[in-house]
């Protein structure tokens, strides 16, 4: 069945299909001293400008002059060179030739257990899937994956430091360091050892070719863990929640081809971006979209606001409309994966694994959402978190 054969979804200017909007309105805020930007065109110009540099996300603690500074914190020619070098791990060819097999195999294993038990927790299922896929790309494949997932989860205490009392924060940093070293000794170091003996087609092998020391590889692995595992977990649960709550949308998703399923997921992500704020600092005076920016000025691009800017996304910006991007001739997720040189390299990986998992999940017999997720907020990542959602189905 094609998209055009499906009934159009009714639009209403007062409709708001966002589930995380109320919590985000309370918790999303820019860093101190930053000018907040919610206009899509200006936000995109900031993220694409060569006169802007990474800010926020602990970038002040990184030295971009360091030869092994994580690529996330780099800008300019050095950033472009390193991004180009790792791009091959995230291409459509890499996804179809290598990563898709991991997505499908892991999904089959996870859902077989759901069928056997008659139920499962969505956040646990999505996290196991995200860990399996990211581990394959990064090269963290020489240790127990279930144990590694727990160790990575433990290191995420570091994302909770923002807003803590200084004394508590000092202690939490120490605990985070212990968890990071456990992750290194049990997961990263075995992977490095195996790839020193025989290179593979993954990020760790590439870093070794570039001469990265162990500490720098650990930092890169932790960066990929947050970007590739944690955020994807949240989005899979959020997308599933939307499908469960809207029978027509769920029917369209299960009947749709890959392109239509992707359009649905990207539209959900437009409304529910996992990352809410991106910061940049101007290196010189600039004029962007008729706005003057001063050298040294800190700018905070509010992704949630830019994604519902009616000048760009069209009418009824808070309504879930899978045909919106096609109608507007725009990229479906809008600013949800960022933009410019720092746009998330794993965007297509995240959408593909979400699509593969949800397509299989929604076909389980007698499937229903027994318990909706609890929603909390992580200030460190400036993102929502969804826990405790339980699905049930007919037992095999």
C-alpha positions in Angstrom: 0.0 0.0 0.0 1.4 3.4 -0.9 1.2 6.6 1.1 -1.3 8.2 -1.3 -3.8 5.4 -0.7 -4.0 6.1 3.0 -6.4 8.7 4.4 -5.1 12.1 5.2 -4.7 12.9 8.9 -7.0 15.8 10.0 -5.2 19.0 10.9 -6.3 21.4 13.6 -4.4 24.6 14.6 -5.0 23.8 18.3 -3.7 20.3 18.1 -0.5 19.4 20.0 0.7 15.8 19.7 3.9 16.4 21.6 4.3 14.2 24.7 7.4 15.8 26.1 6.5 19.5 25.6 5.2 20.2 29.1 8.3 18.8 30.8 10.6 20.4 28.3 9.0 23.8 28.9 10.0 23.5 32.6 13.5 22.2 32.1 15.0 23.4 28.8 17.2 26.4 29.3 20.3 27.8 27.7 23.7 28.0 29.5 24.3 31.1 31.6 24.9 34.1 29.4 23.7 32.6 26.2 21.3 34.2 23.7 18.6 31.7 22.9 17.6 31.2 19.3 14.3 29.6 18.3 14.0 30.7 14.7 14.8 27.8 12.3 16.6 29.8 9.6 18.8 31.6 12.1 19.5 28.5 14.1 20.5 26.6 10.9 22.8 29.5 9.9 24.5 29.4 13.3 25.1 25.7 13.1 26.5 26.0 9.5 28.6 29.1 10.0 32.4 28.8 9.9 32.5 31.7 12.4 31.0 29.5 15.1 32.7 27.0 17.4 31.4 24.3 19.6 30.3 25.4 23.1 28.5 23.8 26.0 28.6 20.0 26.6 31.8 20.4 28.6 33.7 21.8 25.6 35.4 24.3 27.8 37.2 21.4 29.4 38.6 20.2 26.1 41.7 21.5 24.3 41.1 21.6 20.5 44.8 22.0 20.0 45.3 18.5 21.5 46.2 16.1 18.7 43.7 13.5 20.1 40.9 15.9 21.1 37.6 14.0 20.5 36.1 14.9 17.1 32.9 16.1 18.7 34.8 19.1 20.2 36.8 20.1 17.1 36.0 22.6 14.4 37.5 23.8 11.1 39.8 21.8 8.9 40.8 19.4 11.6 37.2 18.5 12.3 36.4 18.1 8.6 39.3 15.8 8.1 38.5 13.6 11.0 34.7 13.5 10.2 35.6 12.5 6.6 37.8 9.7 7.9 35.0 8.1 10.1 32.1 8.8 7.7 32.5 5.4 6.0 31.2 3.7 9.2 27.8 5.5 8.9 27.1 5.5 5.1 24.0 3.8 3.6 26.3 1.2 2.2 27.8 0.4 5.6 24.3 0.2 7.1 23.0 -2.2 4.4 26.1 -4.3 4.2 27.0 -4.6 7.9 24.9 -2.9 10.5 21.5 -4.0 9.2 22.3 -7.6 9.9 23.1 -6.7 13.6 19.9 -4.7 13.8 17.8 -7.5 12.5 19.5 -10.3 14.4 19.3 -8.4 17.7 15.7 -7.5 17.1 14.8 -11.1 16.4 16.6 -12.2 19.6 15.0 -9.6 21.8 11.5 -10.1 20.5 11.8 -13.9 20.8 12.3 -13.3 24.5 9.3 -11.0 24.6 7.2 -13.7 22.9 8.5 -16.3 25.4 7.7 -14.1 28.4 4.6 -12.5 27.1 5.9 -9.1 28.0 8.9 -6.8 28.0 10.2 -3.4 29.1 10.6 -1.1 26.1 13.5 0.9 27.6 15.5 -2.2 28.3 14.8 -3.7 24.9 15.7 -0.5 23.0 18.9 0.0 25.1 20.1 -3.6 24.3 19.5 -3.0 20.6 21.2 0.4 20.7 24.2 -1.1 22.5 24.5 -3.9 20.1 24.5 -1.6 17.0 26.8 1.0 18.4 29.2 -1.7 19.7 29.5 -3.1 16.2 30.3 0.3 14.7 32.7 1.3 17.4 34.4 -2.1 17.8 33.4 -2.9 21.3 32.8 -6.6 20.5 35.4 -8.4 22.7 33.5 -8.5 26.0 30.2 -9.6 27.5 27.6 -7.3 25.9 25.1 -7.5 28.7 27.7 -6.6 31.2 29.1 -3.8 29.0 25.6 -2.2 28.7 25.4 -2.0 32.5 28.9 -0.6 32.8 28.1 2.1 30.2 24.9 2.9 32.0 27.0 3.4 35.2 29.3 5.9 33.5 26.3 8.0 32.7 26.3 9.3 36.3 28.6 12.0 34.7 25.6 13.4 32.9 23.9 14.1 36.2 26.6 16.5 37.6 25.0 19.7 36.3 23.2 21.5 39.2 24.7 19.2 41.9 26.1 20.8 45.1 29.9 21.2 44.6 30.6 18.7 47.4 28.3 16.1 46.0 29.5 16.8 42.5 33.1 16.2 43.6 32.1 12.8 44.9 30.1 11.9 41.9 33.0 12.7 39.6 35.1 10.2 41.5 32.4 7.5 41.2 32.1 8.3 37.5 35.8 7.9 37.1 35.7 4.5 38.7 32.9 3.4 36.4 34.8 4.7 33.4 37.9 2.7 34.4 35.9 -0.4 34.8 34.4 0.2 31.3 37.9 0.6 30.0 39.5 -2.5 31.6 36.6 -4.9 30.8 35.4 -3.6 27.4 37.7 -1.1 25.7 41.1 -2.6 26.5 40.1 -6.1 25.2 38.8 -4.5 22.0 42.0 -2.5 21.6 44.1 -5.6 22.2 42.2 -7.6 19.6 42.5 -4.9 17.0 46.2 -4.3 17.6 46.5 -8.0 16.6 44.1 -7.7 13.6 42.5 -4.6 12.4 38.7 -4.6 11.6 36.3 -2.2 9.9 35.3 -0.2 12.9 36.1 3.0 14.8 38.6 1.6 17.3 40.7 0.1 14.4 40.7 3.5 12.7 41.8 5.3 15.9 44.7 2.8 16.3 45.7 3.5 12.7 45.7 7.2 13.6 48.0 6.5 16.6 45.5 7.3 19.3 46.6 6.4 22.9 44.4 4.2 25.0 43.0 7.1 27.1 41.9 9.0 23.9 40.2 5.9 22.6 38.3 5.5 25.9 37.0 9.1 25.6 35.9 8.5 22.0 34.2 5.3 23.1 32.3 7.1 25.9 31.3 9.8 23.5 29.9 7.3 21.0 28.1 5.5 23.9 26.1 8.6 24.8 25.5 9.6 21.2 24.8 6.2 19.8 23.2 4.2 22.6 21.6 6.6 25.1 19.8 8.9 22.7 18.6 6.1 20.4 17.1 4.3 23.4 14.9 7.3 24.3 13.7 7.8 20.7 12.7 4.2 20.2 10.5 4.3 23.3 9.1 7.7 22.3 8.3 6.6 18.8 6.6 3.4 20.0 4.5 5.4 22.5 3.2 7.5 19.6 2.4 4.5 17.5 0.5 2.8 20.4 -1.5 5.9 21.1 -2.6 6.5 17.5 -4.2 3.5 15.8 -4.3 5.2 12.4 -0.6 6.1 12.6 0.3 2.6 13.7 -1.7 1.1 10.8 0.0 3.4 8.3 3.4 2.5 9.8 2.9 -1.2 9.5 1.4 -0.9 6.0 4.1 1.5 4.8 7.3 0.9 2.9 10.7 1.9 4.2 10.3 5.5 2.9 7.0 6.0 4.5 8.0 4.4 7.8 11.1 6.7 7.8 8.9 9.8 7.2 6.7 8.8 10.2 9.7 8.4 12.5 11.3 11.6 11.4 8.1 13.5 12.0 7.9 12.1 15.5 11.5 13.1 16.1 10.8 16.6 14.8 8.2 16.9 17.6 10.2 15.0 20.2 13.9 15.8 19.6 16.0 13.9 22.2 18.6 16.7 22.4 17.0 20.0 23.1 19.8 22.6 22.9 23.0 23.2 21.0 25.5 25.9 21.9 27.9 27.8 19.7 30.3 30.7 20.4 31.1 33.3 17.7 34.8 33.6 16.9 34.2 37.0 15.2 31.5 39.5 14.4 29.0 38.1 11.9 25.7 38.8 10.2 23.5 35.7 10.0 20.0 35.9 8.5 19.9 39.7 9.2 21.0 39.1 12.8 24.2 40.6 14.2 26.4 38.4 16.2 29.3 39.7 18.2 32.7 38.0 18.6 32.7 35.9 21.8 28.9 35.8 22.0 27.4 32.5 23.2 24.4 31.3 21.3 22.0 28.6 22.2 20.0 27.0 19.4 16.7 25.6 20.9 16.1 22.6 18.8 12.6 22.1 20.1 11.6 25.6 19.1 13.2 25.6 15.7 11.5 22.3 14.9 8.0 24.0 15.4 8.8 27.3 13.7 5.8 27.7 11.4 7.7 29.8 8.9 9.7 26.7 8.1 7.6 23.6 9.1 4.3 25.0 7.9 0.8 25.1 9.4 -0.2 23.3 12.6 3.5 22.9 13.7 2.6 20.9 16.9 0.6 18.3 15.0 2.1 15.0 13.9 1.9 15.0 10.1 4.1 12.4 8.3 3.6 14.2 5.0 4.9 17.5 6.3 8.5 17.3 5.1 7.5 16.1 1.7 5.1 18.9 1.4 7.6 21.5 2.6 10.4 19.9 0.6 12.5 19.6 3.8 14.6 17.1 5.7 12.1 15.2 7.7 13.8 15.4 11.2 14.5 19.1 10.6 17.0 20.1 13.3 16.7 17.0 15.5 20.1 15.7 14.4 21.7 19.2 14.4 23.0 20.7 11.2 26.2 21.8 9.5 29.5 20.2 10.1 28.5 18.7 13.4 25.3 17.1 12.3 25.0 13.7 14.0 26.9 11.3 11.7 24.8 8.4 13.0 21.5 9.9 12.1 20.6 7.3 9.5 21.8 4.5 11.7 19.5 5.7 14.5 16.5 6.0 12.2 17.1 2.6 10.5 17.5 0.6 13.8 14.4 2.3 15.2 12.4 1.4 12.0 13.7 -2.2 12.0 12.8 -2.7 15.6 9.4 -1.1 15.6 8.3 -2.7 12.4 9.0 -6.1 14.0 7.6 -5.1 17.4 4.3 -3.9 16.0 3.7 -7.2 14.2 3.7 -9.3 17.4 0.3 -11.0 18.0 -2.0 -9.3 20.5 0.5 -6.5 21.2 -0.5 -3.7 23.5 1.1 -1.1 25.7 0.3 -2.3 29.2 2.1 0.5 31.0 3.0 3.9 29.6 6.6 5.2 30.3 7.5 7.4 33.2 9.1 10.6 31.8 12.0 12.4 33.6 14.6 14.9 32.5 18.4 14.7 32.3 19.8 18.3 32.6 23.3 17.1 31.6 22.1 15.9 28.2 19.2 18.4 28.1 16.9 15.5 27.1 13.9 13.5 28.2 14.2 10.0 29.6 11.5 7.3 29.3 11.4 4.4 31.7 9.1 1.6 32.8 7.0 1.2 29.6 5.8 -2.4 29.4 4.5 -4.1 26.3 2.6 -7.4 26.3 1.8 -9.9 23.6 0.6 -13.5 23.0 3.1 -15.9 24.5 4.8 -18.3 22.1 
